[in-house]
Amino acid sequence: MSLSPDIHIPHGPALIWRAGLQARARIATQGLQPADIALLPGAAGGPKALALTGLDQAIFGDWLQRAPRQRQLLGSSIGAWRFVCAMQADPARALGNLAERYTAETYAPGVTAAEVAQALRQMLADLFQAEPAQLLDHPHYHLTLTAVRARGPLASERSALQLAGVLALASANLLSRRLYASGWQRIWFSDPRQPAPALSADFPTTVVPLRDDNLLDALHATAAIPLVVEGVRNPRHAPPGQYRDGGLIDYHLDLPYPQLDGLVLYPHFYAHIVPGWFDKRLPWRQPKPHRLDNVLLVAPSADFVARLPQGKIPDRDDFRRFDDATRQRYWRQVRSETQRLGDEFLATVDSGQLHDRLQSF
């Protein structure tokens, strides 16, 4: 991966950078150094995260390693999986393995939620390069994984009951995001050495310890999409119940980030933030700008995405949109193109000219 600050960028910048008021002011006066980063969020989004592979490899495999310090990693669904790879001994290799293993996954027509859950657990087992206890003893990273504890019919594994619950909550969400509380309880599995800071005033949150004997369950739960992936029953150290995808509430982690000893660096597959999973088609449901004061978001630019195969980043509908061979070829092409993102990230931060690229939220 090139580190040259005069890297040639064909067609236009591959990255878009957005920053809150505090982050913009700090970068304008001090520039940006890896030691400035105190917290990194990782959004839910399944295959969309493949569009971040090269960027993640540059950030975790190179840039942050130049200035080790205590950092919080707050991951939802695939964001949690990315961060577990970033915590391994060779982050760049582990993140590449995640992208390839996800790409290689196939599902037969009519696959059940239980079968998808079994495949998911096998994928996790294949990705681990260290024992859970070793990962969670990382000297610099403190991991938090988001999940929800289902209530009422949403706790059932019967598809009809789940569907009824999902439709009811989707309707309630049109009125207020806070009505989610009737169907989900927010649960964060957090490193007990340094739990996540208080970020969740909008939803009551139960924080439970993330330990070696519940890490795999937490990683499964945070990616357990209703009606698609069977949930996790009674994970250890957590209140009893059925646990599902953390992105249902914390889709893009629209949170009131506190004043930290540093900035929030948000590598994201979009240049915008969607609060909850049911907000994807609600354009009026926007994050509150003051929450993002100390956030620096970096994402693939519209120009970069337009030049990808299919003119878009991967998404879950690709499993039904393409046959396996076509989808896998397309996803691997996207992953290869993402090295440009990593190269441009390093070139931009090393050039000292990042402030010239910043846009507001």
Helices and strands as residue ranges (DSSP letters): E 15-19, H 21-30, G 34-36, E 37-42, G 46-52, H 53-58, I 59-63, G 64-66, E 71-76, H 78-86, H 91-104, H 113-127, H 132-136, E 141-150, G 152-155, H 159-175, G 177-182, E 184-190, E 205-209, H 215-221, E 232-233, E 242-245, G 246-248, E 263-267, G 277-279, G 289-292, E 295-300, H 302-306, G 309-311, H 318-321, H 324-337, H 339-351, G 354-356, E 358-360
